[in-house]
C-alpha cells in the first residue's frame, strides 16, 4: 500500500506541471489572438483614416482643377454651360460668361 501511495506522490507533481504547462500555452495562445485582433483593428482604423484623407485631398484637387478650367475658358470670352443637380434632384444647366466680354448693348439689356 505504501508503494502505491509513493507512486501517486511522484505522479501528482508531474500532473500538476503538465496542467500548468497546458494552461500556460492556452493563455499564451489567447494572448496572441487578443493582440492580433487589437493590432488588426488598429491597422483598419489607421487605413480608414489614410484612405479618407486621400479621398478628401483628391476631391479638393478635383474641384480646384474644375474651377481653374472654368476660369481659363471664361477668360477667352466663351460661354460655358455648367450642368448640376438642383435641390429636387433635377438636372439644370447654367451658362457662365465673363461680363467684360459682353458688348455695350448686351450689358445695357441685362441692366434694364
C-alpha positions, 0 to 999 in steps of 0.5 A: 500500500505504501508503494502505491501511495509513493507512486501517486506522490511522484505522479501528482507533481508531474500532473500538476506541471503538465496542467500548468504547462497546458494552461500556460500555452492556452493563455499564451495562445489567447494572448496572441489572438487578443493582440492580433485582433487589437493590432488588426483593428488598429491597422483598419482604423489607421487605413480608414483614416489614410484612405479618407484623407486621400479621398478628401485631398483628391476631391479638393484637387478635383474641384480646384482643377474644375474651377481653374478650367472654368476660369481659363475658358471664361477668360477667352470670352466663351460661354460655358454651360455648367450642368448640376443637380438642383435641390429636387434632384433635377438636372439644370444647366447654367451658362457662365460668361465673363461680363467684360466680354459682353458688348455695350448693348448686351450689358445695357439689356441685362441692366434694364 
